[in-house]
Amino acid sequence: MDHARRQICLRAVYGIGALLSGAAINARGQTKNVAKERVIKIQAKKFVYTPNQIVLKMGEPVVLEFTSVDFVHGFRIPDMNIRADLPPGKVTQVRLTPDKAGDYDFLCDNFCGSGHEEMNGKITVTG
């Protein structure tokens, strides 16, 4: 291989190496900036959510992870415009990042029998 071709090959190898190391640095930097979601497990069954009182921090990404035991319950937070069906035997995830402090009522919006109107809870978002 003549000198000119060797120089071109070496520059190509160094260039690729520089690009890859830069990509690795960017990937590490991005990982640090991604906020980790807190997971809160909630069980739904006639006629209660457990827990039914939840405290969140404003701006904190959260996953509400529901398991329904006995029925296709509903989950709704009217003031946050959030709604989900909770089929029994499946895990249903609801992601949210509250942006305003206050108390937010949640409820089951699928009629599940006598006592349905008592199936509710409260999320308190602190500043």
The first five atom37 places (N, CA, C, CB, O) and aatype in JSON, in Angstrom:
{
  "aatype": [12, 3, 8, 0, 1, 1, 5, 9, 4, 10, 1, 0, 19, 18, 7, 9, 7, 0, 10, 10, 15, 7, 0, 0, 9, 2, 0, 1, 7, 5, 16, 11, 2, 19, 0, 11, 6, 1, 19, 9, 11, 9, 5, 0, 11, 11, 13, 19, 18, 16, 14, 2, 5, 9, 19, 10, 11, 12, 7, 6, 14, 19, 19, 10, 6, 13, 16, 15, 19, 3, 13, 19, 8, 7, 13, 1, 9, 14, 3, 12, 2, 9, 1, 0, 3, 10, 14, 14, 7, 11, 19, 16, 5, 19, 1, 10, 16, 14, 3, 11, 0, 7, 3, 18, 3, 13, 10, 4, 3, 2, 13, 4, 7, 15, 7, 8, 6, 6, 12, 2, 7, 11, 9, 16, 19, 16, 7],
  "atom_mask": [
    [1, 1, 1, 1, 1],
    [1, 1, 1, 1, 1],
    [1, 1, 1, 1, 1],
    [1, 1, 1, 1, 1],
    [1, 1, 1, 1, 1],
    [1, 1, 1, 1, 1],
    [1, 1, 1, 1, 1],
    [1, 1, 1, 1, 1],
    [1, 1, 1, 1, 1],
    [1, 1, 1, 1, 1],
    [1, 1, 1, 1, 1],
    [1, 1, 1, 1, 1],
    [1, 1, 1, 1, 1],
    [1, 1, 1, 1, 1],
    [1, 1, 1, 0, 1],
    [1, 1, 1, 1, 1],
    [1, 1, 1, 0, 1],
    [1, 1, 1, 1, 1],
    [1, 1, 1, 1, 1],
    [1, 1, 1, 1, 1],
    [1, 1, 1, 1, 1],
    [1, 1, 1, 0, 1],
    [1, 1, 1, 1, 1],
    [1, 1, 1, 1, 1],
    [1, 1, 1, 1, 1],
    [1, 1, 1, 1, 1],
    [1, 1, 1, 1, 1],
    [1, 1, 1, 1, 1],
    [1, 1, 1, 0, 1],
    [1, 1, 1, 1, 1],
    [1, 1, 1, 1, 1],
    [1, 1, 1, 1, 1],
    [1, 1, 1, 1, 1],
    [1, 1, 1, 1, 1],
    [1, 1, 1, 1, 1],
    [1, 1, 1, 1, 1],
    [1, 1, 1, 1, 1],
    [1, 1, 1, 1, 1],
    [1, 1, 1, 1, 1],
    [1, 1, 1, 1, 1],
    [1, 1, 1, 1, 1],
    [1, 1, 1, 1, 1],
    [1, 1, 1, 1, 1],
    [1, 1, 1, 1, 1],
    [1, 1, 1, 1, 1],
    [1, 1, 1, 1, 1],
    [1, 1, 1, 1, 1],
    [1, 1, 1, 1, 1],
    [1, 1, 1, 1, 1],
    [1, 1, 1, 1, 1],
    [1, 1, 1, 1, 1],
    [1, 1, 1, 1, 1],
    [1, 1, 1, 1, 1],
    [1, 1, 1, 1, 1],
    [1, 1, 1, 1, 1],
    [1, 1, 1, 1, 1],
    [1, 1, 1, 1, 1],
    [1, 1, 1, 1, 1],
    [1, 1, 1, 0, 1],
    [1, 1, 1, 1, 1],
    [1, 1, 1, 1, 1],
    [1, 1, 1, 1, 1],
    [1, 1, 1, 1, 1],
    [1, 1, 1, 1, 1],
    [1, 1, 1, 1, 1],
    [1, 1, 1, 1, 1],
    [1, 1, 1, 1, 1],
    [1, 1, 1, 1, 1],
    [1, 1, 1, 1, 1],
    [1, 1, 1, 1, 1],
    [1, 1, 1, 1, 1],
    [1, 1, 1, 1, 1],
    [1, 1, 1, 1, 1],
    [1, 1, 1, 0, 1],
    [1, 1, 1, 1, 1],
    [1, 1, 1, 1, 1],
    [1, 1, 1, 1, 1],
    [1, 1, 1, 1, 1],
    [1, 1, 1, 1, 1],
    [1, 1, 1, 1, 1],
    [1, 1, 1, 1, 1],
    [1, 1, 1, 1, 1],
    [1, 1, 1, 1, 1],
    [1, 1, 1, 1, 1],
    [1, 1, 1, 1, 1],
    [1, 1, 1, 1, 1],
    [1, 1, 1, 1, 1],
    [1, 1, 1, 1, 1],
    [1, 1, 1, 0, 1],
    [1, 1, 1, 1, 1],
    [1, 1, 1, 1, 1],
    [1, 1, 1, 1, 1],
    [1, 1, 1, 1, 1],
    [1, 1, 1, 1, 1],
    [1, 1, 1, 1, 1],
    [1, 1, 1, 1, 1],
    [1, 1, 1, 1, 1],
    [1, 1, 1, 1, 1],
    [1, 1, 1, 1, 1],
    [1, 1, 1, 1, 1],
    [1, 1, 1, 1, 1],
    [1, 1, 1, 0, 1],
    [1, 1, 1, 1, 1],
    [1, 1, 1, 1, 1],
    [1, 1, 1, 1, 1],
    [1, 1, 1, 1, 1],
    [1, 1, 1, 1, 1],
    [1, 1, 1, 1, 1],
    [1, 1, 1, 1, 1],
    [1, 1, 1, 1, 1],
    [1, 1, 1, 1, 1],
    [1, 1, 1, 1, 1],
    [1, 1, 1, 0, 1],
    [1, 1, 1, 1, 1],
    [1, 1, 1, 0, 1],
    [1, 1, 1, 1, 1],
    [1, 1, 1, 1, 1],
    [1, 1, 1, 1, 1],
    [1, 1, 1, 1, 1],
    [1, 1, 1, 1, 1],
    [1, 1, 1, 0, 1],
    [1, 1, 1, 1, 1],
    [1, 1, 1, 1, 1],
    [1, 1, 1, 1, 1],
    [1, 1, 1, 1, 1],
    [1, 1, 1, 1, 1],
    [1, 1, 1, 0, 1]
  ],
  "atom_positions": [
    [[0.86, -1.17, 0.0], [0.0, 0.0, 0.0], [0.91, 1.23, 0.0], [-0.98, 0.0, 1.23], [1.83, 1.33, 0.81]],
    [[0.64, 2.15, -0.88], [1.48, 3.33, -0.95], [1.13, 4.3, 0.18], [1.34, 4.02, -2.32], [0.11, 4.16, 0.84]],
    [[1.99, 5.28, 0.37], [1.89, 6.23, 1.49], [0.56, 7.01, 1.47], [3.06, 7.2, 1.45], [-0.04, 7.2, 2.52]],
    [[0.11, 7.46, 0.32], [-1.12, 8.26, 0.21], [-2.34, 7.44, 0.64], [-1.31, 8.77, -1.23], [-3.21, 7.94, 1.36]],
    [[-2.4, 6.19, 0.19], [-3.55, 5.35, 0.56], [-3.53, 5.03, 2.05], [-3.55, 4.04, -0.25], [-4.58, 4.98, 2.7]],
    [[-2.34, 4.81, 2.6], [-2.22, 4.53, 4.02], [-2.73, 5.73, 4.83], [-0.75, 4.19, 4.4], [-3.43, 5.54, 5.83]],
    [[-2.39, 6.93, 4.44], [-2.84, 8.14, 5.12], [-4.36, 8.27, 5.07], [-2.18, 9.38, 4.49], [-4.99, 8.62, 6.07]],
    [[-4.94, 7.98, 3.91], [-6.4, 8.05, 3.77], [-7.07, 7.03, 4.69], [-6.82, 7.8, 2.31], [-8.06, 7.35, 5.36]],
    [[-6.54, 5.81, 4.72], [-7.12, 4.76, 5.58], [-7.01, 5.14, 7.05], [-6.4, 3.41, 5.34], [-7.97, 4.98, 7.81]],
    [[-5.84, 5.65, 7.47], [-5.66, 6.04, 8.87], [-6.61, 7.17, 9.25], [-4.21, 6.46, 9.12], [-7.21, 7.15, 10.33]],
    [[-6.76, 8.16, 8.38], [-7.67, 9.26, 8.67], [-9.11, 8.76, 8.78], [-7.58, 10.34, 7.57], [-9.87, 9.22, 9.63]],
    [[-9.48, 7.83, 7.92], [-10.84, 7.26, 7.98], [-11.06, 6.54, 9.3], [-11.08, 6.31, 6.8], [-12.1, 6.7, 9.94]],
    [[-10.08, 5.73, 9.72], [-10.18, 4.99, 10.98], [-10.26, 5.95, 12.16], [-8.98, 4.03, 11.15], [-11.1, 5.78, 13.04]],
    [[-9.4, 6.98, 12.18], [-9.43, 7.96, 13.27], [-10.75, 8.74, 13.27], [-8.24, 8.94, 13.14], [-11.31, 9.03, 14.33]],
    [[-11.23, 9.07, 12.1], [-12.49, 9.81, 12.0], [-13.66, 9.0, 12.53], [0.0, 0.0, 0.0], [-14.49, 9.52, 13.27]],
    [[-13.71, 7.73, 12.15], [-14.79, 6.86, 12.64], [-14.69, 6.7, 14.16], [-14.72, 5.47, 11.96], [-15.7, 6.75, 14.86]],
    [[-13.47, 6.52, 14.66], [-13.27, 6.41, 16.1], [-13.73, 7.65, 16.84], [0.0, 0.0, 0.0], [-14.36, 7.55, 17.89]],
    [[-13.41, 8.81, 16.29], [-13.83, 10.07, 16.92], [-15.35, 10.19, 16.92], [-13.21, 11.27, 16.19], [-15.94, 10.62, 17.92]],
    [[-15.99, 9.82, 15.82], [-17.45, 9.88, 15.76], [-18.08, 8.95, 16.78], [-17.93, 9.52, 14.36], [-19.02, 9.33, 17.47]],
    [[-17.56, 7.72, 16.87], [-18.12, 6.75, 17.81], [-17.93, 7.19, 19.25], [-17.5, 5.38, 17.59], [-18.84, 7.04, 20.06]],
    [[-16.76, 7.72, 19.59], [-16.55, 8.15, 20.97], [-17.43, 9.35, 21.29], [-15.07, 8.5, 21.2], [-17.91, 9.47, 22.42]],
    [[-17.67, 10.23, 20.33], [-18.59, 11.35, 20.54], [-20.0, 10.87, 20.75], [0.0, 0.0, 0.0], [-20.72, 11.41, 21.59]],
    [[-20.42, 9.86, 20.0], [-21.77, 9.3, 20.17], [-21.92, 8.68, 21.54], [-22.06, 8.26, 19.07], [-22.97, 8.8, 22.17]],
    [[-20.87, 8.01, 22.02], [-20.93, 7.39, 23.35], [-21.06, 8.46, 24.43], [-19.68, 6.53, 23.6], [-21.82, 8.29, 25.38]],
    [[-20.33, 9.57, 24.28], [-20.43, 10.65, 25.25], [-21.83, 11.24, 25.24], [-19.37, 11.74, 24.96], [-22.41, 11.49, 26.3]],
    [[-22.39, 11.47, 24.04], [-23.75, 12.02, 23.95], [-24.77, 11.08, 24.57], [-24.11, 12.3, 22.5], [-25.68, 11.52, 25.27]],
    [[-24.62, 9.77, 24.32], [-25.57, 8.81, 24.88], [-25.51, 8.84, 26.4], [-25.27, 7.39, 24.35], [-26.55, 8.78, 27.06]],
    [[-24.3, 8.92, 26.96], [-24.18, 8.98, 28.42], [-24.78, 10.27, 28.96], [-22.72, 8.86, 28.84], [-25.45, 10.26, 29.99]],
    [[-24.54, 11.36, 28.27], [-25.09, 12.64, 28.71], [-26.6, 12.65, 28.68], [0.0, 0.0, 0.0], [-27.23, 13.21, 29.57]],
    [[-27.2, 12.05, 27.66], [-28.65, 12.01, 27.55], [-29.25, 11.16, 28.65], [-29.07, 11.47, 26.18], [-30.32, 11.49, 29.17]],
    [[-28.59, 10.08, 29.02], [-29.11, 9.22, 30.07], [-29.2, 9.99, 31.39], [-28.21, 7.98, 30.24], [-30.14, 9.79, 32.16]],
    [[-28.24, 10.85, 31.65], [-28.26, 11.62, 32.89], [-29.42, 12.61, 32.92], [-26.95, 12.36, 33.07], [-29.95, 12.92, 33.99]],
    [[-29.83, 13.1, 31.75], [-30.87, 14.11, 31.69], [-32.28, 13.53, 31.74], [-30.72, 14.92, 30.44], [-33.23, 14.27, 31.97]],
    [[-32.44, 12.24, 31.53], [-33.75, 11.62, 31.52], [-34.18, 11.35, 32.97], [-33.75, 10.3, 30.68], [-33.49, 10.64, 33.7]],
    [[-35.31, 11.9, 33.36], [-35.81, 11.7, 34.72], [-36.39, 10.3, 34.84], [-36.87, 12.77, 35.1], [-37.14, 9.85, 33.98]],
    [[-36.04, 9.62, 35.93], [-36.56, 8.28, 36.15], [-37.97, 8.39, 36.73], [-35.63, 7.47, 37.11], [-38.23, 9.17, 37.64]],
    [[-38.87, 7.58, 36.18], [-40.26, 7.61, 36.63], [-40.42, 6.79, 37.91], [-41.2, 7.06, 35.53], [-39.88, 5.69, 38.04]],
    [[-41.16, 7.35, 38.85], [-41.5, 6.6, 40.06], [-42.72, 5.75, 39.73], [-41.76, 7.55, 41.28], [-43.67, 6.24, 39.12]],
    [[-42.71, 4.49, 40.15], [-43.82, 3.58, 39.89], [-44.63, 3.41, 41.18], [-43.31, 2.19, 39.36], [-44.07, 3.09, 42.23]],
    [[-45.93, 3.62, 41.07], [-46.84, 3.43, 42.2], [-47.83, 2.34, 41.81], [-47.59, 4.77, 42.59], [-48.6, 2.5, 40.86]],
    [[-47.82, 1.24, 42.55], [-48.7, 0.1, 42.27], [-50.04, 0.32, 42.98], [-48.05, -1.24, 42.71], [-50.09, 0.62, 44.17]],
    [[-51.12, 0.16, 42.21], [-52.46, 0.36, 42.74], [-53.32, -0.85, 42.37], [-53.09, 1.68, 42.2], [-53.35, -1.27, 41.22]],
    [[-54.02, -1.39, 43.37], [-54.94, -2.5, 43.12], [-56.37, -1.96, 43.08], [-54.79, -3.62, 44.21], [-56.77, -1.15, 43.92]],
    [[-57.13, -2.43, 42.09], [-58.54, -2.05, 41.97], [-59.39, -3.29, 42.17], [-58.84, -1.38, 40.59], [-59.17, -4.31, 41.51]],
    [[-60.36, -3.21, 43.07], [-61.33, -4.29, 43.26], [-62.59, -3.68, 43.85], [-60.77, -5.44, 44.18], [-62.56, -2.59, 44.41]],
    [[-63.7, -4.4, 43.71], [-64.97, -3.88, 44.22], [-64.79, -3.53, 45.69], [-66.13, -4.91, 44.03], [-64.45, -4.44, 46.44]],
    [[-64.97, -2.43, 46.14], [-65.27, -1.12, 45.59], [-64.21, -0.15, 46.09], [-66.69, -0.66, 45.97], [-64.53, 0.89, 46.67]],
    [[-62.95, -0.51, 45.86], [-61.86, 0.25, 46.47], [-60.6, 0.22, 45.6], [-61.55, -0.3, 47.86], [-60.32, -0.76, 44.91]],
    [[-59.87, 1.32, 45.64], [-58.5, 1.38, 45.12], [-57.57, 1.3, 46.33], [-58.24, 2.7, 44.27], [-57.83, 1.94, 47.35]],
    [[-56.5, 0.52, 46.22], [-55.52, 0.44, 47.3], [-54.13, 0.68, 46.71], [-55.59, -0.94, 48.01], [-53.66, -0.12, 45.91]],
    [[-53.48, 1.77, 47.11], [-53.92, 2.82, 48.03], [-54.91, 3.77, 47.35], [-52.71, 3.61, 48.55], [-54.99, 3.83, 46.12]],
    [[-55.64, 4.49, 48.18], [-56.58, 5.47, 47.61], [-56.18, 6.91, 47.94], [-57.99, 5.2, 48.14], [-56.89, 7.85, 47.58]],
    [[-55.06, 7.07, 48.59], [-54.47, 8.39, 48.86], [-53.03, 8.35, 48.34], [-54.51, 8.75, 50.41], [-52.22, 7.53, 48.79]],
    [[-52.71, 9.23, 47.41], [-51.39, 9.23, 46.76], [-50.84, 10.65, 46.8], [-51.47, 8.69, 45.29], [-51.55, 11.6, 46.49]],
    [[-49.57, 10.78, 47.18], [-48.92, 12.09, 47.21], [-47.84, 12.1, 46.12], [-48.3, 12.39, 48.62], [-46.98, 11.22, 46.08]],
    [[-47.91, 13.11, 45.25], [-46.94, 13.27, 44.17], [-46.29, 14.64, 44.28], [-47.62, 13.1, 42.79], [-46.84, 15.56, 44.89]],
    [[-45.11, 14.76, 43.68], [-44.43, 16.05, 43.61], [-44.66, 16.67, 42.25], [-42.91, 15.89, 43.89], [-44.65, 15.99, 41.23]],
    [[-44.88, 17.96, 42.24], [-45.07, 18.67, 40.99], [-43.82, 18.5, 40.11], [-45.36, 20.18, 41.25], [-42.69, 18.69, 40.59]],
    [[-44.02, 18.15, 38.85], [-42.92, 17.97, 37.9], [-42.27, 16.59, 37.94], [0.0, 0.0, 0.0], [-41.38, 16.32, 37.14]],
    [[-42.7, 15.73, 38.85], [-42.12, 14.38, 38.97], [-42.84, 13.41, 38.04], [-42.19, 13.88, 40.44], [-44.06, 13.24, 38.15]],
    [[-42.11, 12.77, 37.11], [-42.75, 11.77, 36.25], [-43.13, 10.53, 37.06], [-41.81, 11.38, 35.08], [-42.33, 10.01, 37.83]],
    [[-44.37, 10.08, 36.89], [-44.89, 8.96, 37.67], [-45.61, 7.98, 36.75], [-45.85, 9.47, 38.78], [-46.24, 8.37, 35.77]],
    [[-45.5, 6.69, 37.09], [-46.29, 5.65, 36.43], [-47.21, 5.06, 37.49], [-45.37, 4.54, 35.78], [-46.76, 4.5, 38.48]],
    [[-48.51, 5.2, 37.26], [-49.49, 4.52, 38.11], [-49.71, 3.16, 37.46], [-50.85, 5.34, 38.25], [-50.17, 3.07, 36.32]],
    [[-49.39, 2.1, 38.19], [-49.45, 0.74, 37.64], [-50.61, 0.0, 38.31], [-48.09, -0.02, 37.86], [-50.53, -0.39, 39.48]],
    [[-51.68, -0.18, 37.55], [-52.92, -0.76, 38.08], [-53.03, -2.24, 37.8], [-54.12, -0.04, 37.49], [-52.63, -2.73, 36.74]],
    [[-53.57, -2.96, 38.79], [-53.99, -4.34, 38.62], [-55.42, -4.43, 39.12], [-53.03, -5.34, 39.37], [-55.7, -4.11, 40.28]],
    [[-56.32, -4.89, 38.26], [-57.7, -5.09, 38.66], [-57.89, -6.57, 39.0], [-58.7, -4.65, 37.54], [-57.42, -7.45, 38.28]],
    [[-58.57, -6.81, 40.1], [-58.73, -8.18, 40.58], [-59.97, -8.86, 40.02], [-58.79, -8.2, 42.09], [-59.95, -10.05, 39.72]],
    [[-61.08, -8.1, 39.86], [-62.36, -8.77, 39.68], [-63.26, -8.24, 38.56], [-63.1, -8.69, 40.92], [-64.29, -8.85, 38.28]],
    [[-62.9, -7.14, 37.93], [-63.85, -6.5, 37.02], [-63.09, -5.51, 36.15], [-65.0, -5.79, 37.82], [-61.98, -5.11, 36.49]],
    [[-63.68, -5.12, 35.03], [-63.07, -4.06, 34.22], [-63.46, -2.72, 34.86], [-63.55, -4.13, 32.7], [-64.45, -2.09, 34.5]],
    [[-62.64, -2.32, 35.83], [-62.87, -1.04, 36.48], [-62.38, 0.07, 35.56], [-62.16, -0.98, 37.87], [-61.61, -0.17, 34.62]],
    [[-62.83, 1.26, 35.84], [-62.32, 2.43, 35.14], [-61.49, 3.26, 36.1], [0.0, 0.0, 0.0], [-61.62, 3.13, 37.32]],
    [[-60.64, 4.09, 35.55], [-59.87, 5.03, 36.35], [-59.95, 6.37, 35.65], [-58.37, 4.56, 36.54], [-59.65, 6.49, 34.47]],
    [[-60.35, 7.38, 36.41], [-60.46, 8.71, 35.8], [-60.08, 9.78, 36.8], [-61.89, 8.95, 35.28], [-60.49, 9.75, 37.96]],
    [[-59.26, 10.73, 36.32], [-58.95, 11.94, 37.08], [-59.53, 13.09, 36.25], [-57.37, 12.12, 37.32], [-58.89, 13.58, 35.33]],
    [[-60.75, 13.52, 36.57], [-61.41, 14.53, 35.73], [-60.61, 15.81, 35.54], [-62.74, 14.87, 36.33], [-60.54, 16.33, 34.42]],
    [[-59.99, 16.32, 36.6], [-59.27, 17.6, 36.51], [-57.94, 17.51, 35.78], [-59.05, 18.14, 37.88], [-57.32, 18.54, 35.5]],
    [[-57.48, 16.29, 35.47], [-56.25, 16.12, 34.7], [-56.54, 15.55, 33.31], [-55.28, 15.19, 35.44], [-55.63, 15.35, 32.51]],
    [[-57.82, 15.31, 33.04], [-58.23, 14.74, 31.75], [-57.52, 13.4, 31.47], [-57.93, 15.73, 30.62], [-57.04, 13.16, 30.36]],
    [[-57.47, 12.54, 32.5], [-56.83, 11.22, 32.39], [-57.9, 10.16, 32.6], [-55.67, 11.06, 33.43], [-58.74, 10.27, 33.49]],
    [[-57.86, 9.13, 31.75], [-58.82, 8.04, 31.85], [-58.22, 6.75, 31.33], [-60.1, 8.37, 31.07], [-57.46, 6.76, 30.36]],
    [[-58.56, 5.62, 31.98], [-58.1, 4.31, 31.51], [-59.08, 3.24, 31.95], [-56.68, 4.0, 32.05], [-59.72, 3.36, 32.99]],
    [[-59.18, 2.17, 31.15], [-59.88, 0.96, 31.55], [-58.87, 0.03, 32.21], [-60.58, 0.26, 30.34], [-57.71, -0.02, 31.8]],
    [[-59.31, -0.7, 33.23], [-58.44, -1.59, 34.0], [-58.96, -3.01, 33.92], [-58.33, -1.12, 35.47], [-59.67, -3.45, 34.83]],
    [[-58.62, -3.76, 32.86], [-59.12, -5.13, 32.73], [-58.49, -6.05, 33.77], [-58.83, -5.67, 31.32], [-57.31, -5.91, 34.09]],
    [[-59.27, -6.99, 34.31], [-58.74, -7.9, 35.34], [-57.63, -8.78, 34.78], [-59.86, -8.77, 35.91], [-57.66, -9.21, 33.62]],
    [[-56.65, -9.04, 35.64], [-55.56, -9.93, 35.27], [-54.49, -9.29, 34.4], [0.0, 0.0, 0.0], [-53.53, -9.97, 34.02]],
    [[-54.63, -8.02, 34.09], [-53.63, -7.32, 33.28], [-53.11, -6.12, 34.05], [-54.22, -6.89, 31.91], [-53.81, -5.54, 34.88]],
    [[-51.87, -5.74, 33.75], [-51.3, -4.53, 34.33], [-51.55, -3.38, 33.35], [-49.77, -4.7, 34.62], [-51.23, -3.48, 32.17]],
    [[-52.13, -2.31, 33.86], [-52.39, -1.12, 33.05], [-51.56, 0.02, 33.62], [-53.91, -0.75, 33.04], [-51.63, 0.32, 34.81]],
    [[-50.77, 0.66, 32.76], [-49.93, 1.77, 33.2], [-50.51, 3.09, 32.73], [-48.5, 1.6, 32.68], [-50.93, 3.24, 31.58]],
    [[-50.52, 4.04, 33.65], [-50.93, 5.41, 33.34], [-49.76, 6.31, 33.72], [-52.26, 5.83, 34.12], [-49.35, 6.36, 34.88]],
    [[-49.22, 7.01, 32.73], [-48.08, 7.9, 32.97], [-48.58, 9.34, 33.12], [-47.04, 7.8, 31.82], [-49.46, 9.79, 32.39]],
    [[-48.0, 10.04, 34.09], [-48.34, 11.44, 34.25], [-47.19, 12.19, 34.9], [-49.61, 11.6, 35.06], [-46.39, 11.62, 35.64]],
    [[-47.14, 13.47, 34.63], [-46.21, 14.38, 35.28], [-47.03, 15.6, 35.7], [-45.0, 14.78, 34.33], [-47.29, 16.48, 34.89]],
    [[-47.43, 15.65, 36.98], [-48.28, 16.75, 37.42], [-47.56, 18.09, 37.31], [-48.75, 16.51, 38.86], [-46.4, 18.22, 37.7]],
    [[-48.26, 19.09, 36.77], [-47.64, 20.39, 36.58], [-48.27, 21.49, 37.44], [-47.71, 20.78, 35.13], [-47.94, 22.67, 37.3]],
    [[-49.18, 21.09, 38.32], [-49.87, 22.07, 39.16], [-50.15, 21.43, 40.52], [-51.19, 22.56, 38.49], [-50.69, 20.33, 40.6]],
    [[-49.79, 22.14, 41.59], [-50.04, 21.64, 42.94], [-51.54, 21.68, 43.25], [-49.26, 22.47, 43.99], [-52.27, 22.5, 42.71]],
    [[-51.97, 20.76, 44.11], [-53.37, 20.73, 44.52], [-53.85, 19.33, 44.78], [0.0, 0.0, 0.0], [-53.08, 18.37, 44.71]],
    [[-55.14, 19.21, 45.1], [-55.78, 17.92, 45.33], [-56.61, 17.55, 44.1], [-56.67, 17.96, 46.61], [-57.35, 18.37, 43.57]],
    [[-56.46, 16.3, 43.67], [-57.16, 15.81, 42.48], [-57.89, 14.52, 42.84], [-56.16, 15.57, 41.3], [-57.26, 13.53, 43.23]],
    [[-59.2, 14.54, 42.71], [-60.0, 13.34, 42.98], [-59.9, 12.39, 41.79], [-61.48, 13.71, 43.26], [-59.87, 12.82, 40.64]],
    [[-59.86, 11.08, 42.09], [-59.98, 10.07, 41.04], [-61.1, 9.12, 41.4], [-58.64, 9.31, 40.83], [-61.48, 9.0, 42.56]],
    [[-61.62, 8.43, 40.38], [-62.78, 7.58, 40.61], [-62.85, 6.46, 39.57], [-64.07, 8.41, 40.58], [-62.21, 6.51, 38.53]],
    [[-63.66, 5.46, 39.9], [-63.99, 4.4, 38.94], [-65.17, 4.9, 38.13], [-64.31, 3.03, 39.67], [-66.2, 5.29, 38.69]],
    [[-65.03, 4.88, 36.81], [-66.14, 5.36, 35.97], [-66.78, 4.24, 35.15], [-65.64, 6.45, 35.05], [-67.5, 4.51, 34.19]],
    [[-66.52, 2.98, 35.53], [-67.24, 1.83, 34.97], [-68.1, 1.26, 36.09], [-66.25, 0.73, 34.37], [-67.57, 0.81, 37.11]],
    [[-69.4, 1.27, 35.92], [-70.29, 0.81, 36.98], [-69.94, -0.63, 37.36], [-71.77, 0.91, 36.54], [-69.95, -1.53, 36.51]],
    [[-69.62, -0.84, 38.64], [-69.17, -2.17, 39.09], [-70.07, -2.74, 40.18], [-67.74, -2.09, 39.59], [-69.67, -3.68, 40.87]],
    [[-71.26, -2.2, 40.34], [-72.21, -2.76, 41.3], [-72.53, -1.79, 42.42], [0.0, 0.0, 0.0], [-72.06, -0.65, 42.45]],
    [[-73.35, -2.28, 43.36], [-73.73, -1.47, 44.51], [-72.48, -1.18, 45.34], [-74.82, -2.18, 45.36], [-71.8, -2.1, 45.79]],
    [[-72.18, 0.08, 45.53], [-70.94, 0.48, 46.2], [-69.99, 1.17, 45.24], [0.0, 0.0, 0.0], [-68.97, 1.73, 45.65]],
    [[-70.32, 1.13, 43.96], [-69.48, 1.74, 42.92], [-69.18, 3.21, 43.2], [-70.15, 1.61, 41.56], [-68.06, 3.67, 43.0]],
    [[-70.19, 3.94, 43.68], [-70.02, 5.38, 43.9], [-69.01, 5.69, 45.0], [-71.35, 6.01, 44.24], [-68.58, 6.83, 45.14]],
    [[-68.64, 4.68, 45.79], [-67.65, 4.87, 46.85], [-66.23, 4.55, 46.39], [-68.01, 4.01, 48.06], [-65.28, 4.7, 47.16]],
    [[-66.08, 4.1, 45.14], [-64.75, 3.7, 44.64], [-64.05, 4.93, 44.09], [-64.87, 2.59, 43.54], [-64.19, 5.29, 42.92]],
    [[-63.28, 5.57, 44.99], [-62.6, 6.81, 44.62], [-61.36, 7.0, 45.47], [-63.54, 8.0, 44.76], [-61.07, 6.2, 46.36]],
    [[-60.65, 8.06, 45.2], [-59.46, 8.38, 45.97], [-59.0, 9.79, 45.67], [0.0, 0.0, 0.0], [-59.68, 10.56, 45.0]],
    [[-57.82, 10.11, 46.19], [-57.31, 11.47, 46.04], [-55.81, 11.44, 45.77], [-57.62, 12.32, 47.28], [-55.06, 10.71, 46.42]],
    [[-55.4, 12.26, 44.81], [-53.98, 12.5, 44.56], [-53.68, 13.91, 45.03], [-53.61, 12.32, 43.03], [-54.35, 14.87, 44.62]],
    [[-52.69, 14.04, 45.9], [-52.25, 15.35, 46.36], [-50.91, 15.65, 45.7], [-52.14, 15.41, 47.92], [-49.95, 14.9, 45.86]],
    [[-50.86, 16.75, 44.97], [-49.62, 17.16, 44.31], [-49.04, 18.32, 45.11], [-49.88, 17.59, 42.8], [-49.68, 19.35, 45.3]],
    [[-47.81, 18.12, 45.59], [-47.13, 19.15, 46.38], [-46.17, 19.93, 45.49], [-46.37, 18.51, 47.57], [-45.65, 19.41, 44.5]],
    [[-45.94, 21.2, 45.86], [-45.08, 22.09, 45.07], [-43.62, 21.87, 45.24], [0.0, 0.0, 0.0], [-42.82, 22.57, 44.62]]
  ]
}
